[in-house]
């Protein structure tokens, strides 16, 4: 029998008899299956589940655990856990029997590889604790716990405990091994340290002291010198001090660093230690300040690099999908813990830009890097035998997390974070079933209508996220305008007795704005609502070497307040493009023109060679150099082979055509 539990509810049930939870969440996810999302986001979620997650060849993911022949940089150990965590999110969203059967087979197949001493991994005995071994055990644990949370299978929890017990024996408190100095030398223990997250989760579900001891032990190790760094990686101390990320004692490896802080959030939920919450809050603040680029992601070669200042430069291997995913997961942690709309604002920007741009149109594959210029390129295969890369395995984890934060439970009510066509079947604070239905074209347009269907009148709160960018937002309830101040970058809390067919209408300010490059270089980009615009060769052809009129230098025609008067094109000329706008520009003679641009997620989304795009445009620019010459797909790959393609076993027929 399948048990429907939210992650927090399963935690509370598992630990209620052991100890109180001190770090309570302000927001919690709705029970799985509560929401159905439509529109562009809903379509991408459906494609991701059907064509990527549930189309996965499970045997290829399990085989490395049977052979246990990973060494010398092998990380096949991570793919099964990444897949299962996304599959459980997909199954929670659409709990149909065929999906359950696929997942059951994947879990049962992995459990058959567990050794007598509890180890589940891809490394032979003599290579335990080396390279990515503990990192892989982390993902095994996360996958097993995700399955247990929904299915409630005690054998799965027991298997997870045995995995953790084996790790304690090899590198736990009292052992001669410093866990924080294991793994590949370049990342200074970050990858191994990120096992903190599932160890804390395991304690939340079992209440067994040995798991809390291991979790606290890992954090204490961060303060101790080791063979990889003379000061220790000092994650908590340096995050609180707002040390620039690229100067922290630990390696500035973006994905692994944020993974450690995901674990710190779970440890805060157990202990209530304010230092853990403060450190994570300050880390996120530093990432937003220094690293997150206009489209909601960061990193160069997967590393923090002061990227916010450098984002308008030609960027080789920028914006790794694994970084986007982990950034969004960390934001989700902080949204749950704090109830601060800032984190939901950042989630929205990442979703509508970096994340949607990373998934191929049919949802069967992902990019490895998603830069701000160049071409969209499917991820290469890091391991041909597994037919997988880290980013292809990881991308669905953020996409399928979306229903968890779209609408959440808050104190005495609900918080609406995502605006999209959706229907929610929910339980009121007074324990009566009701339906929330949202109708909108957002973010194409700014109007949102929310209708409640509830059997009996009931008083509770509905919090509406008012994005920071919406300077003038109008809210009405049953046609009557809300008269109090509606502040950008906060929640508007509607406290009232709700009746059947009550209707909330919101009109967001979708004014476009010209954004100047943070570096001071005279480049500019355009933002409209949460969406960033880009040029695309299907709308503005590549014109290098072509004769142009004498007056060929153009600049965005903006208003005094930095706004720009964009015109939405009702019938876009390229059907694969979601949103097309006419952008006003002025040439050197003062003559006015309009330039077609599209949403960043659609830019380059033919995923074919020669389909170039660009976000940051020089001011002024000329068409001969609108797309940087000789800057093609090679900026978004990690090897020197041919242009990567979607593997044949996953390629959809309409893509082949």
Order of alpha helices (4+ residues) and beta strands (2+ residues): alpha-beta-beta-alpha-alpha-alpha-alpha-alpha-alpha-alpha-alpha-alpha-alpha-alpha-alpha-alpha-alpha-alpha-beta-alpha-alpha-beta-beta-beta-beta-beta-beta-beta-beta-beta-beta-beta-beta-beta-beta-beta-beta-beta-beta-beta-beta-beta-alpha
